[in-house]
Amino acid sequence: MKTPKEKLEDLRGKIDAVDADLTRLFQERQRVSNDISHVKEEGNLAITDIGREEKVIASALALADEDKKAETAALMRTLISLSKLRQFENLGLTRAFEFPDSSARAAGPVAFQGVAGAWSEHAARIMFPGDEYITREYFEDVFEAVKSGQASLGVLPIENSRTGAIGEVYDLLRRHACYIVGQVRIGVAQCLLGVRDAGLADVREVFSHAEGFAQCKRFLKGRDWELTRVRNTAVAAEMVSERASEKYAAIGSRRAAEVNNLKILAVDIMDDPKNRTRFIAIAPRPIYDENSDTVTVTFSTRHQSGALCSVLQPFQLSGINLTRIESRPAASPDSYRFFADLDANILDSRARDAIGQATAQAEYFEVLGCYNSYEEAAV
């Protein structure tokens, strides 16, 4: 009687035989796709034919067992996508990837949103220690400082591990045509800050940015405090210092307490002790080198089944890891713009080819930056 290991080897042998047949048939299918591309070129016909694609899938489903229809549909969509990629390549429609050469950093200070003690200041000091720093009131002000040359770089938050992406920053990246040139993740330790003589029982009103309130819901729940949103947690600390009353408190960092001569009334009040925020550095031109490890892209797709998969598939086929993806509403109804991060470097020909193939599948495609990740820090 065969052992389980021997049975497994027999079954694997059957799989190998089926795979050999699949490989032979797949190559034959791709050869036919080559011929189809030439006929389409001769007749000036579109590569994508939705009606034909659905007919191919329906024919396959008619042959499939009931419990295997979902997998069969997925297989056929993948084969169709690979066929279209081959046809795009044959017709020269896979776009050669073009991206500006890396430039040297311009002279000038680093801008961040808020005031001294802001989390963005922490990020700026980690990524660009020893630089001169300037503050701006709003996120868009940071972009404008960079585009006008008042600042060489800007530092902004773009994602929190608990509350998700900061959509405004993604929108501003495109609006101002800036490039991401660096990123750092910071372990954010929020505290409740008050004046020197205050205690928790004295607090009546708390100031914070909306993100601060969202990150500290459990601590705030059940407390009869008025919660007032301001543009930045460091600004919140500054307001408490200026009002000099025990009834006011702010959510902010230890540095914000130090800068504004405040007392820490409660430490580490976040819902998630592993709370982290990702910050990016922006510049008017790309800055990258052979050590860059992340590429950020934005794109939109046609409003049809499988469109998103078609754009992302070249990265899968090239073995490029997609580390995150976000969607943002676009101008027209029911349409979205996607933002994705890739473990890649645009100096790598494999990445450039995959981006070119993805571009051909997308309605719109743009690279927002190729950059280095700075060492993560806790503050």
Secondary structure, DSSP 8 states (H G I E B T S, - for coil): ---HHHHHHHHHHHHHHHHHHHHHHHHHHHHHHHHHHHHHHHHT--S--HHHHHHHHHHHHHHS-GGGHHHHHHHHHHHHHHHHHHHHHHTT-S------------SS-EEEESSTT-HHHHHHHHHSTT--EEEESSHHHHHHHHHHTS-SEEEEEEEETTTEE-HHHHHHHHHTT-EEEEEEEEE---EEEE-TT--GGG--EEEE-HHHHHHTHHHHTT---EEEE-S-HHHHHHHHHHHT-TTEEEEE-HHHHHHTT-EEEES---S-TT-EEEEEEEESS----TT--EEEEEEE--SSTTHHHHHHHHHHHTT--EEEEEEEE-SSTT-EEEEEEES--TTSHHHHHHHHHHHHHSSEEEEEEEEEE---EE-
